[in-house]
Amino acid sequence: MKHIIAAGLTAACATTGAWAQSSVTLYGSLDAGIAYISNAGGHSKWIMEQGNMQPDRWGLKGVEDLGGGLKAVFQLENGFYTNTGNFAKSGTLFNRHAFVGLSSDKLGTVTFGHQTPFSFDVLGPLSTAYLAASWYAFHPGNIDELADTGVVPFDNSMKFRSASFYGFTVGAMMGLGNTTNFSTGKTLSFALSYANGPFKAGATYANEHNRTPSIVTTGITNFQGVAAANYSASKVENMGAGASYQFGKLLVHGLYTRVKLESAGHSDTYQSYDVGANYQFTPFNSVSGGAATTTLAGRRWTQFEIGDIYALSKSTQLYVNALYQHANSNAHAAFFTAGVSSGRNQTIVLTGIHHSF
């Protein structure tokens, strides 16, 4: 009887293995170093910086082959701070990604959960901040949602990304507010991207309701009739387009984003123009840089960034960055998350180490 049971279990395991192959991947990134900020609140400061080259995070990715080109997929990702060990968003474990869905080789992927918008997926990789690997180089306030912060991902969302057809990929996404008022907290967005050899391009559009963009980090204290720290937009239209081209060792890129913010009868437009280039001197060493100019409510911020990355291995890199920002007479300089300058200029110099697993 024991032999019969053992044979039955062996056959069941073999059948299960033939029916579906599954895998789960643990991954992550840690990044830390030292930074000098010339002016934050009227004083210079030295800080231990973290998440500059890539955000600190860890996560799990899973895939199960269901046969016939169909797969079940999931991803859980937590953002945290290497320098303190704290969650990037207090009280939320999987604050960057938490979704599950199905993927078809022929049609594409549909997922459900807490997910990043197309501005992050499609436009972010075409920005100077991403390609020059410096968190501070994202545009003031991250109003265009190119970086994944605590207020950027869409909750209760359904997302579709098509398979690639002759290099083209399309996407659509809806987030539900989960209230009795269907429009409250609702988001709707679309994306088109193209990749063919050295050329990449993308465009996105999103209509978002009841969002809380981080206006206060731009140095604006009052916005559309309320304190900037308490500002919530009843409606946000976020759109943009960008492209990059690889000329051998030289990569050039450009990006435009436009965000219309509406609340209580007020309307303001946030715009950014972003260009840059990367050059791979050796397989281990690359230099990158870029410039961006951003406007909102009569204010302008113009910033420049240059950096060098030296790879010790595929997983570990050393980096150094220098950034400078100048604001017009109506604004204070305010690199993203660096603290608002008391004047019109701000400089950041930093160096650190990044490791991924």
Secondary structure, DSSP 4 states (H G I P E B T S, - for coil): -HHHHHHHHHHHHHHHHHH--EEEEEEEEEEEEEEEEEEETTEEEEEEEESSSS--EEEEEEEEEEETTEEEEEEEEEEB-TTT--BSSTT-TT-SEEEEEEEETTTEEEEEEEE--HIIIIIGGGSHHHHTT-GGGSPGGGTT--S--TTSSEEEEEEEEEPPBTTEEEEEEEE---SSSTTTT-EEEEEEEEEETTEEEEEEEEEEEEE---GGGGT-SEETTEEGGG--EEEEEEEEEEEEEEETTEEEEEEEEEEEEEETTEEEEEEEEEEEEEEESSSSEEEEEEEEEEEETTEEEEEEEEEEEEESSSSEEEEEEEEEEEE-TT-----TTT---SSSEEEEEEEEEEEE-
